[in-house]
Amino acid sequence: MKLLKYFLIFIPISIMADILKLNRVLIFLFSALAIIPLAGVMGEATEEISVYSGPRIGGFLNATFGNATELIISFFALKEGLFDVVKASIAGSVIGNILLVLGASILFGGLKYKTQRFNRNAIDISSSMLLFSVIGLSIPAIFTHTVNKELLNSSRYEWLSIAVASIMLIIYLLSLYFSFHTHKDLLGTEHQEAVEAKWGLKKAILVLIAATIFVAIESEFLVGSVEYLTKSLGLSEFFVGIIIIPIIGNAAEHSTAVLMALKNKMDVAVEIALGSSLQIILFVAPVLIFLSLIFKPMSIVFNEFELISLIVAVVIANKITNDGESNWLEGVQLIAVYIIIAFSFIIL
């Protein structure tokens, strides 16, 4: 985390680059390098606020701000009408968390410890929720292949996306109530440690607000450069959305999961990977559907390869976490599948 803070220098660099109208690919690079440490600062500020607010409100804040960076980036992409990028980033975040983050955590943790174990009860809940979430995303896409294509542009189909998003958001709120109230004893509370605040509450709130504002500024630079990036480097919008943007938005969170694995806290590492995926599908995706109504309504339909990749990732996650223990070879397998998917999206 300390190393990431040196990247904050890219905030003024990216702003100057935009003012001077430099090459848009450079602006994309500078803004991406600025967003990575800002996401880490937002996470740190949220953790500090959690010390004062208590575990329940703190858990809600972590759930809300855990993917705030990607939500902000996707908002500006919605504003520009880059629906393919938005939906690809949703799928990419889930795939990246399950395959890359969980894979890296299992790999590096497994290289240090021969076998690592985690709470199967908590992971089973997250895994089953992920399976439900993917089913919820799949049904609208399957529906498009069974109706008259003219209906897809009608208000009736628009309401299908809104209805699915509403159900997912309700499930997300109920899952928070389940996790932090009725069944909080099942969800890894043994890892909660007494933590002393390093910042005052006022400072933590101000830092969180300031980091959020800068993330919004940098996100506008980033999204404004996507079209130039894809044309200049010959990349598809799908690749930018499903690989590059999720890595940028979740870099700090990814590093935290790996660090937890290296400390032999695999419960925490797995919860970060799977929990973040759930937040993306059940919270971020529905919110983006509702926000799209401000500009132009975005459907919740994903293309076939995105859905297949999501299903594969969730099935693998269920398989690997089913026995409550992990080793480094399982981590290699997860990362290998992620690389295969990434290469496939390059040529999509």
Residue, then its C-alpha position, 0 to 999 in steps of 0.5 A: m500500500k505504501l508503494l502505491k501512494y507514490f503513484l499519486i504523483f500521476i494525479p497532477i500529471s494527468i490533469m496537466a496532460d489533459i490541459l495540454k491536450l497530449n496524446r489520449v493514450l498517454i492520458f489514459l495511462f496517466s489517469a489509470l496510474a492515478i486511479i490505482p492509488l486513489a482506490g487504495v486511499m478510499g479503502e484506507a479511509t473507509e477502514e478508518i471510518s469503520v473503527y468509529s462506526g462499529p462493525r455493522i456500519g463499517g461492514f456496510l461502508n466497506a461493501t458500498f465503497g469496495n467497488a466505488t472506483e469501478l462504479i464511478i468509472s462505469f458511470f462516465a462510460l454510461k454517460e459516453g454511451l459505452f454500454d459494451v465497456v460497462k457490461a464488459s467491466i461488470a463481467g470482467s470484475v467478477i471474472g478477475n476477482i474469482l480467477l485472478v485475485l483468488g488464484a493469486s491469493i491461493l498461489f502465493g499463500g500456497l507457496k508459503y504454506k503447504t495447505q491453507r484452510f478456510n471457513r466452509n460455511a461462510i464460503d458456501i453462502s457466498s458461492s451459492m449467492l454467486l450462482f444465483s447472481v449469474i443465473g439472474l444475469s443469464i435469464p435476460a440473455i436467454f430471453t433475447h433468443t426466444v422472442n421477436k427481435e422487434l420486442l427488444n426495442s420496446s418499453r416492455y423489454e426495458w422494464l425486464s432489465i429494470a425488474v431484474a436489477s430491482i430483484m438483485l438489489i433487494i437480494y443484496l440488501l437482504s444479504l447485508y442484513f443476513s451477514f451483519h445481523t441475523h447470521k454474523d456469527l457464521l461469517g468469519t468473525e474470528h478474524q475481527e481484530a481490535v484495531e486502533a484508529k490512525w486518523g481522526l473521524k473528521k480526517a477520514i471522512l475528508v480524505l474519503i470525499a477528496a479521494t472520491i472527487f479525484v477518482a471522478i475527475e480521473s475516471e472522466f479522463l480515462v473514459g474519454s480516452v478509451e476510444y483513442l486507446t482501442k483505435s491506436l493499439g488495435l484493442s477491442e472495447f470488450f478487452v478494455g472493459i473486461i480486463i483493463i478497467p477491472i484491474i485498474g479499479n480493483a488493484a488495491e483490493h487485489s493486493t489486500a487479498v494476496l497479503m491476507a493469504l500470505k498471513n495465512k488468513m485465507d478466510v479473509a482472502v476468499e471473502i474479499a474475492l467472492g464478496s467483491s464479486l457479489q457486490i459487483i453483480l448484486f449492487v454495482a450492476p443494478v445501480l448502473i442499470f438505474l443510472s443509465l435511465i438518466f442518459k439512455p437505458m442500458s439493458i442487462v443483457f450480456n453477450e454469450f462469451e461474457l456469460i460463459s466466462l462468468i458461469v465457468a468462473v463461478v463453477i470453478a470457484n464452487k469446486i475449489t472452495n468446496d473442500g475448505e482448503s487450498n494449495w498452490l496448484e489450484g491457484v495456478q489453475l485459476i490464473a491459467v483460466y483467467i489468462i485463456i479468457a483474457f487472450s480470447f477477449i483480445i481477438l473478440 
